[in-house]
Amino acid sequence: MTAWLVIVVPIVIMFFALFMERVEAKLRHVAVQENEVEEFLESARPEEVKALYGHGIGRALDMFRLRRRGRGTARKRVR
């Protein structure tokens, strides 16, 4: 019985590590970068801070990126 545990446990750990690597790779593409958050916190407008509070970092960074690109204004009313 212990021989099976010696063989099976490392294999299970190896498959778990490979699975977690795939999960981490997917999250890396979706996650917000640290430098984006720092830049946002340094130069955010009040509307963007309200969006951060009300809707989370994703919506606030979207507004911030639009303003930085100059394609739109972040003057939409945020509830």
Phi and psi restraints in degrees (range 20) as a CNS / XPLOR table:
assign (resid 1 and name C) (resid 2 and name N)
       (resid 2 and name CA) (resid 2 and name C) 1.0 -67.1 20.0 2
assign (resid 2 and name N) (resid 2 and name CA)
       (resid 2 and name C) (resid 3 and name N) 1.0 -29.2 20.0 2
assign (resid 2 and name C) (resid 3 and name N)
       (resid 3 and name CA) (resid 3 and name C) 1.0 -63.8 20.0 2
assign (resid 3 and name N) (resid 3 and name CA)
       (resid 3 and name C) (resid 4 and name N) 1.0 -39.0 20.0 2
assign (resid 3 and name C) (resid 4 and name N)
       (resid 4 and name CA) (resid 4 and name C) 1.0 -65.5 20.0 2
assign (resid 4 and name N) (resid 4 and name CA)
       (resid 4 and name C) (resid 5 and name N) 1.0 -40.8 20.0 2
assign (resid 4 and name C) (resid 5 and name N)
       (resid 5 and name CA) (resid 5 and name C) 1.0 -64.4 20.0 2
assign (resid 5 and name N) (resid 5 and name CA)
       (resid 5 and name C) (resid 6 and name N) 1.0 -39.1 20.0 2
assign (resid 5 and name C) (resid 6 and name N)
       (resid 6 and name CA) (resid 6 and name C) 1.0 -64.1 20.0 2
assign (resid 6 and name N) (resid 6 and name CA)
       (resid 6 and name C) (resid 7 and name N) 1.0 -31.6 20.0 2
assign (resid 6 and name C) (resid 7 and name N)
       (resid 7 and name CA) (resid 7 and name C) 1.0 -85.9 20.0 2
assign (resid 7 and name N) (resid 7 and name CA)
       (resid 7 and name C) (resid 8 and name N) 1.0 -42.5 20.0 2
assign (resid 7 and name C) (resid 8 and name N)
       (resid 8 and name CA) (resid 8 and name C) 1.0 -76.8 20.0 2
assign (resid 8 and name N) (resid 8 and name CA)
       (resid 8 and name C) (resid 9 and name N) 1.0 -41.7 20.0 2
assign (resid 8 and name C) (resid 9 and name N)
       (resid 9 and name CA) (resid 9 and name C) 1.0 -60.2 20.0 2
assign (resid 9 and name N) (resid 9 and name CA)
       (resid 9 and name C) (resid 10 and name N) 1.0 -48.1 20.0 2
assign (resid 9 and name C) (resid 10 and name N)
       (resid 10 and name CA) (resid 10 and name C) 1.0 -61.9 20.0 2
assign (resid 10 and name N) (resid 10 and name CA)
       (resid 10 and name C) (resid 11 and name N) 1.0 -35.7 20.0 2
assign (resid 10 and name C) (resid 11 and name N)
       (resid 11 and name CA) (resid 11 and name C) 1.0 -66.5 20.0 2
assign (resid 11 and name N) (resid 11 and name CA)
       (resid 11 and name C) (resid 12 and name N) 1.0 -42.4 20.0 2
assign (resid 11 and name C) (resid 12 and name N)
       (resid 12 and name CA) (resid 12 and name C) 1.0 -63.7 20.0 2
assign (resid 12 and name N) (resid 12 and name CA)
       (resid 12 and name C) (resid 13 and name N) 1.0 -41.9 20.0 2
assign (resid 12 and name C) (resid 13 and name N)
       (resid 13 and name CA) (resid 13 and name C) 1.0 -64.5 20.0 2
assign (resid 13 and name N) (resid 13 and name CA)
       (resid 13 and name C) (resid 14 and name N) 1.0 -39.7 20.0 2
assign (resid 13 and name C) (resid 14 and name N)
       (resid 14 and name CA) (resid 14 and name C) 1.0 -63.9 20.0 2
assign (resid 14 and name N) (resid 14 and name CA)
       (resid 14 and name C) (resid 15 and name N) 1.0 -44.5 20.0 2
assign (resid 14 and name C) (resid 15 and name N)
       (resid 15 and name CA) (resid 15 and name C) 1.0 -66.0 20.0 2
assign (resid 15 and name N) (resid 15 and name CA)
       (resid 15 and name C) (resid 16 and name N) 1.0 -36.9 20.0 2
assign (resid 15 and name C) (resid 16 and name N)
       (resid 16 and name CA) (resid 16 and name C) 1.0 -63.9 20.0 2
assign (resid 16 and name N) (resid 16 and name CA)
       (resid 16 and name C) (resid 17 and name N) 1.0 -42.0 20.0 2
assign (resid 16 and name C) (resid 17 and name N)
       (resid 17 and name CA) (resid 17 and name C) 1.0 -64.0 20.0 2
assign (resid 17 and name N) (resid 17 and name CA)
       (resid 17 and name C) (resid 18 and name N) 1.0 -41.5 20.0 2
assign (resid 17 and name C) (resid 18 and name N)
       (resid 18 and name CA) (resid 18 and name C) 1.0 -64.3 20.0 2
assign (resid 18 and name N) (resid 18 and name CA)
       (resid 18 and name C) (resid 19 and name N) 1.0 -40.5 20.0 2
assign (resid 18 and name C) (resid 19 and name N)
       (resid 19 and name CA) (resid 19 and name C) 1.0 -63.4 20.0 2
assign (resid 19 and name N) (resid 19 and name CA)
       (resid 19 and name C) (resid 20 and name N) 1.0 -44.6 20.0 2
assign (resid 19 and name C) (resid 20 and name N)
       (resid 20 and name CA) (resid 20 and name C) 1.0 -67.0 20.0 2
assign (resid 20 and name N) (resid 20 and name CA)
       (resid 20 and name C) (resid 21 and name N) 1.0 -31.1 20.0 2
assign (resid 20 and name C) (resid 21 and name N)
       (resid 21 and name CA) (resid 21 and name C) 1.0 -64.1 20.0 2
assign (resid 21 and name N) (resid 21 and name CA)
       (resid 21 and name C) (resid 22 and name N) 1.0 -40.5 20.0 2
assign (resid 21 and name C) (resid 22 and name N)
       (resid 22 and name CA) (resid 22 and name C) 1.0 -65.5 20.0 2
assign (resid 22 and name N) (resid 22 and name CA)
       (resid 22 and name C) (resid 23 and name N) 1.0 -41.7 20.0 2
assign (resid 22 and name C) (resid 23 and name N)
       (resid 23 and name CA) (resid 23 and name C) 1.0 -63.4 20.0 2
assign (resid 23 and name N) (resid 23 and name CA)
       (resid 23 and name C) (resid 24 and name N) 1.0 -43.6 20.0 2
assign (resid 23 and name C) (resid 24 and name N)
       (resid 24 and name CA) (resid 24 and name C) 1.0 -63.8 20.0 2
assign (resid 24 and name N) (resid 24 and name CA)
       (resid 24 and name C) (resid 25 and name N) 1.0 -39.1 20.0 2
assign (resid 24 and name C) (resid 25 and name N)
       (resid 25 and name CA) (resid 25 and name C) 1.0 -63.3 20.0 2
assign (resid 25 and name N) (resid 25 and name CA)
       (resid 25 and name C) (resid 26 and name N) 1.0 -40.0 20.0 2
assign (resid 25 and name C) (resid 26 and name N)
       (resid 26 and name CA) (resid 26 and name C) 1.0 -67.7 20.0 2
assign (resid 26 and name N) (resid 26 and name CA)
       (resid 26 and name C) (resid 27 and name N) 1.0 -40.0 20.0 2
assign (resid 26 and name C) (resid 27 and name N)
       (resid 27 and name CA) (resid 27 and name C) 1.0 -69.3 20.0 2
assign (resid 27 and name N) (resid 27 and name CA)
       (resid 27 and name C) (resid 28 and name N) 1.0 -30.1 20.0 2
assign (resid 27 and name C) (resid 28 and name N)
       (resid 28 and name CA) (resid 28 and name C) 1.0 -63.1 20.0 2
assign (resid 28 and name N) (resid 28 and name CA)
       (resid 28 and name C) (resid 29 and name N) 1.0 -34.9 20.0 2
assign (resid 28 and name C) (resid 29 and name N)
       (resid 29 and name CA) (resid 29 and name C) 1.0 -76.5 20.0 2
assign (resid 29 and name N) (resid 29 and name CA)
       (resid 29 and name C) (resid 30 and name N) 1.0 -28.5 20.0 2
assign (resid 29 and name C) (resid 30 and name N)
       (resid 30 and name CA) (resid 30 and name C) 1.0 -89.5 20.0 2
assign (resid 30 and name N) (resid 30 and name CA)
       (resid 30 and name C) (resid 31 and name N) 1.0 -29.5 20.0 2
assign (resid 30 and name C) (resid 31 and name N)
       (resid 31 and name CA) (resid 31 and name C) 1.0 -68.8 20.0 2
assign (resid 31 and name N) (resid 31 and name CA)
       (resid 31 and name C) (resid 32 and name N) 1.0 156.8 20.0 2
assign (resid 31 and name C) (resid 32 and name N)
       (resid 32 and name CA) (resid 32 and name C) 1.0 -83.6 20.0 2
assign (resid 32 and name N) (resid 32 and name CA)
       (resid 32 and name C) (resid 33 and name N) 1.0 136.3 20.0 2
assign (resid 32 and name C) (resid 33 and name N)
       (resid 33 and name CA) (resid 33 and name C) 1.0 -77.4 20.0 2
assign (resid 33 and name N) (resid 33 and name CA)
       (resid 33 and name C) (resid 34 and name N) 1.0 148.8 20.0 2
assign (resid 33 and name C) (resid 34 and name N)
       (resid 34 and name CA) (resid 34 and name C) 1.0 -62.5 20.0 2
assign (resid 34 and name N) (resid 34 and name CA)
       (resid 34 and name C) (resid 35 and name N) 1.0 -40.3 20.0 2
assign (resid 34 and name C) (resid 35 and name N)
       (resid 35 and name CA) (resid 35 and name C) 1.0 -67.4 20.0 2
assign (resid 35 and name N) (resid 35 and name CA)
       (resid 35 and name C) (resid 36 and name N) 1.0 -30.6 20.0 2
assign (resid 35 and name C) (resid 36 and name N)
       (resid 36 and name CA) (resid 36 and name C) 1.0 -65.5 20.0 2
assign (resid 36 and name N) (resid 36 and name CA)
       (resid 36 and name C) (resid 37 and name N) 1.0 -41.3 20.0 2
assign (resid 36 and name C) (resid 37 and name N)
       (resid 37 and name CA) (resid 37 and name C) 1.0 -66.9 20.0 2
assign (resid 37 and name N) (resid 37 and name CA)
       (resid 37 and name C) (resid 38 and name N) 1.0 -42.6 20.0 2
assign (resid 37 and name C) (resid 38 and name N)
       (resid 38 and name CA) (resid 38 and name C) 1.0 -61.4 20.0 2
assign (resid 38 and name N) (resid 38 and name CA)
       (resid 38 and name C) (resid 39 and name N) 1.0 -44.9 20.0 2
assign (resid 38 and name C) (resid 39 and name N)
       (resid 39 and name CA) (resid 39 and name C) 1.0 -64.1 20.0 2
assign (resid 39 and name N) (resid 39 and name CA)
       (resid 39 and name C) (resid 40 and name N) 1.0 -39.2 20.0 2
assign (resid 39 and name C) (resid 40 and name N)
       (resid 40 and name CA) (resid 40 and name C) 1.0 -62.4 20.0 2
assign (resid 40 and name N) (resid 40 and name CA)
       (resid 40 and name C) (resid 41 and name N) 1.0 -47.2 20.0 2
assign (resid 40 and name C) (resid 41 and name N)
       (resid 41 and name CA) (resid 41 and name C) 1.0 -66.1 20.0 2
assign (resid 41 and name N) (resid 41 and name CA)
       (resid 41 and name C) (resid 42 and name N) 1.0 -28.7 20.0 2
assign (resid 41 and name C) (resid 42 and name N)
       (resid 42 and name CA) (resid 42 and name C) 1.0 -76.5 20.0 2
assign (resid 42 and name N) (resid 42 and name CA)
       (resid 42 and name C) (resid 43 and name N) 1.0 -32.7 20.0 2
assign (resid 42 and name C) (resid 43 and name N)
       (resid 43 and name CA) (resid 43 and name C) 1.0 -134.0 20.0 2
assign (resid 43 and name N) (resid 43 and name CA)
       (resid 43 and name C) (resid 44 and name N) 1.0 29.8 20.0 2
assign (resid 43 and name C) (resid 44 and name N)
       (resid 44 and name CA) (resid 44 and name C) 1.0 -78.5 20.0 2
assign (resid 44 and name N) (resid 44 and name CA)
       (resid 44 and name C) (resid 45 and name N) 1.0 145.8 20.0 2
assign (resid 44 and name C) (resid 45 and name N)
       (resid 45 and name CA) (resid 45 and name C) 1.0 -88.9 20.0 2
assign (resid 45 and name N) (resid 45 and name CA)
       (resid 45 and name C) (resid 46 and name N) 1.0 164.5 20.0 2
assign (resid 45 and name C) (resid 46 and name N)
       (resid 46 and name CA) (resid 46 and name C) 1.0 -57.3 20.0 2
assign (resid 46 and name N) (resid 46 and name CA)
       (resid 46 and name C) (resid 47 and name N) 1.0 -36.6 20.0 2
assign (resid 46 and name C) (resid 47 and name N)
       (resid 47 and name CA) (resid 47 and name C) 1.0 -64.4 20.0 2
assign (resid 47 and name N) (resid 47 and name CA)
       (resid 47 and name C) (resid 48 and name N) 1.0 -37.8 20.0 2
assign (resid 47 and name C) (resid 48 and name N)
       (resid 48 and name CA) (resid 48 and name C) 1.0 -71.6 20.0 2
assign (resid 48 and name N) (resid 48 and name CA)
       (resid 48 and name C) (resid 49 and name N) 1.0 -34.4 20.0 2
assign (resid 48 and name C) (resid 49 and name N)
       (resid 49 and name CA) (resid 49 and name C) 1.0 -67.8 20.0 2
assign (resid 49 and name N) (resid 49 and name CA)
       (resid 49 and name C) (resid 50 and name N) 1.0 -38.2 20.0 2
assign (resid 49 and name C) (resid 50 and name N)
       (resid 50 and name CA) (resid 50 and name C) 1.0 -63.4 20.0 2
assign (resid 50 and name N) (resid 50 and name CA)
       (resid 50 and name C) (resid 51 and name N) 1.0 -39.4 20.0 2
assign (resid 50 and name C) (resid 51 and name N)
       (resid 51 and name CA) (resid 51 and name C) 1.0 -64.7 20.0 2
assign (resid 51 and name N) (resid 51 and name CA)
       (resid 51 and name C) (resid 52 and name N) 1.0 -37.7 20.0 2
assign (resid 51 and name C) (resid 52 and name N)
       (resid 52 and name CA) (resid 52 and name C) 1.0 -61.6 20.0 2
assign (resid 52 and name N) (resid 52 and name CA)
       (resid 52 and name C) (resid 53 and name N) 1.0 -44.7 20.0 2
assign (resid 52 and name C) (resid 53 and name N)
       (resid 53 and name CA) (resid 53 and name C) 1.0 -69.0 20.0 2
assign (resid 53 and name N) (resid 53 and name CA)
       (resid 53 and name C) (resid 54 and name N) 1.0 -42.2 20.0 2
assign (resid 53 and name C) (resid 54 and name N)
       (resid 54 and name CA) (resid 54 and name C) 1.0 -86.0 20.0 2
assign (resid 54 and name N) (resid 54 and name CA)
       (resid 54 and name C) (resid 55 and name N) 1.0 -34.0 20.0 2
assign (resid 54 and name C) (resid 55 and name N)
       (resid 55 and name CA) (resid 55 and name C) 1.0 -122.9 20.0 2
assign (resid 55 and name N) (resid 55 and name CA)
       (resid 55 and name C) (resid 56 and name N) 1.0 -7.9 20.0 2
assign (resid 55 and name C) (resid 56 and name N)
       (resid 56 and name CA) (resid 56 and name C) 1.0 101.0 20.0 2
assign (resid 56 and name N) (resid 56 and name CA)
       (resid 56 and name C) (resid 57 and name N) 1.0 174.5 20.0 2
assign (resid 56 and name C) (resid 57 and name N)
       (resid 57 and name CA) (resid 57 and name C) 1.0 -67.8 20.0 2
assign (resid 57 and name N) (resid 57 and name CA)
       (resid 57 and name C) (resid 58 and name N) 1.0 -31.2 20.0 2
assign (resid 57 and name C) (resid 58 and name N)
       (resid 58 and name CA) (resid 58 and name C) 1.0 -62.4 20.0 2
assign (resid 58 and name N) (resid 58 and name CA)
       (resid 58 and name C) (resid 59 and name N) 1.0 -50.6 20.0 2
assign (resid 58 and name C) (resid 59 and name N)
       (resid 59 and name CA) (resid 59 and name C) 1.0 -65.5 20.0 2
assign (resid 59 and name N) (resid 59 and name CA)
       (resid 59 and name C) (resid 60 and name N) 1.0 -41.4 20.0 2
assign (resid 59 and name C) (resid 60 and name N)
       (resid 60 and name CA) (resid 60 and name C) 1.0 -63.9 20.0 2
assign (resid 60 and name N) (resid 60 and name CA)
       (resid 60 and name C) (resid 61 and name N) 1.0 -41.6 20.0 2
assign (resid 60 and name C) (resid 61 and name N)
       (resid 61 and name CA) (resid 61 and name C) 1.0 -68.9 20.0 2
assign (resid 61 and name N) (resid 61 and name CA)
       (resid 61 and name C) (resid 62 and name N) 1.0 -32.9 20.0 2
assign (resid 61 and name C) (resid 62 and name N)
       (resid 62 and name CA) (resid 62 and name C) 1.0 -61.1 20.0 2
assign (resid 62 and name N) (resid 62 and name CA)
       (resid 62 and name C) (resid 63 and name N) 1.0 -46.3 20.0 2
assign (resid 62 and name C) (resid 63 and name N)
       (resid 63 and name CA) (resid 63 and name C) 1.0 -62.6 20.0 2
assign (resid 63 and name N) (resid 63 and name CA)
       (resid 63 and name C) (resid 64 and name N) 1.0 -42.1 20.0 2
assign (resid 63 and name C) (resid 64 and name N)
       (resid 64 and name CA) (resid 64 and name C) 1.0 -63.4 20.0 2
assign (resid 64 and name N) (resid 64 and name CA)
       (resid 64 and name C) (resid 65 and name N) 1.0 -43.4 20.0 2
assign (resid 64 and name C) (resid 65 and name N)
       (resid 65 and name CA) (resid 65 and name C) 1.0 -64.8 20.0 2
assign (resid 65 and name N) (resid 65 and name CA)
       (resid 65 and name C) (resid 66 and name N) 1.0 -41.4 20.0 2
assign (resid 65 and name C) (resid 66 and name N)
       (resid 66 and name CA) (resid 66 and name C) 1.0 -61.4 20.0 2
assign (resid 66 and name N) (resid 66 and name CA)
       (resid 66 and name C) (resid 67 and name N) 1.0 -42.5 20.0 2
assign (resid 66 and name C) (resid 67 and name N)
       (resid 67 and name CA) (resid 67 and name C) 1.0 -64.7 20.0 2
assign (resid 67 and name N) (resid 67 and name CA)
       (resid 67 and name C) (resid 68 and name N) 1.0 -42.3 20.0 2
assign (resid 67 and name C) (resid 68 and name N)
       (resid 68 and name CA) (resid 68 and name C) 1.0 -63.9 20.0 2
assign (resid 68 and name N) (resid 68 and name CA)
       (resid 68 and name C) (resid 69 and name N) 1.0 -38.5 20.0 2
assign (resid 68 and name C) (resid 69 and name N)
       (resid 69 and name CA) (resid 69 and name C) 1.0 -73.3 20.0 2
assign (resid 69 and name N) (resid 69 and name CA)
       (resid 69 and name C) (resid 70 and name N) 1.0 -21.4 20.0 2
assign (resid 69 and name C) (resid 70 and name N)
       (resid 70 and name CA) (resid 70 and name C) 1.0 82.9 20.0 2
assign (resid 70 and name N) (resid 70 and name CA)
       (resid 70 and name C) (resid 71 and name N) 1.0 7.5 20.0 2
assign (resid 70 and name C) (resid 71 and name N)
       (resid 71 and name CA) (resid 71 and name C) 1.0 -81.7 20.0 2
assign (resid 71 and name N) (resid 71 and name CA)
       (resid 71 and name C) (resid 72 and name N) 1.0 -21.1 20.0 2
assign (resid 71 and name C) (resid 72 and name N)
       (resid 72 and name CA) (resid 72 and name C) 1.0 -154.8 20.0 2
assign (resid 72 and name N) (resid 72 and name CA)
       (resid 72 and name C) (resid 73 and name N) 1.0 168.6 20.0 2
assign (resid 72 and name C) (resid 73 and name N)
       (resid 73 and name CA) (resid 73 and name C) 1.0 -106.8 20.0 2
assign (resid 73 and name N) (resid 73 and name CA)
       (resid 73 and name C) (resid 74 and name N) 1.0 150.5 20.0 2
assign (resid 73 and name C) (resid 74 and name N)
       (resid 74 and name CA) (resid 74 and name C) 1.0 -96.0 20.0 2
assign (resid 74 and name N) (resid 74 and name CA)
       (resid 74 and name C) (resid 75 and name N) 1.0 41.0 20.0 2
assign (resid 74 and name C) (resid 75 and name N)
       (resid 75 and name CA) (resid 75 and name C) 1.0 -96.1 20.0 2
assign (resid 75 and name N) (resid 75 and name CA)
       (resid 75 and name C) (resid 76 and name N) 1.0 11.7 20.0 2
assign (resid 75 and name C) (resid 76 and name N)
       (resid 76 and name CA) (resid 76 and name C) 1.0 -67.5 20.0 2
assign (resid 76 and name N) (resid 76 and name CA)
       (resid 76 and name C) (resid 77 and name N) 1.0 142.1 20.0 2
assign (resid 76 and name C) (resid 77 and name N)
       (resid 77 and name CA) (resid 77 and name C) 1.0 -74.3 20.0 2
assign (resid 77 and name N) (resid 77 and name CA)
       (resid 77 and name C) (resid 78 and name N) 1.0 126.2 20.0 2
assign (resid 77 and name C) (resid 78 and name N)
       (resid 78 and name CA) (resid 78 and name C) 1.0 -107.5 20.0 2
assign (resid 78 and name N) (resid 78 and name CA)
       (resid 78 and name C) (resid 79 and name N) 1.0 129.2 20.0 2
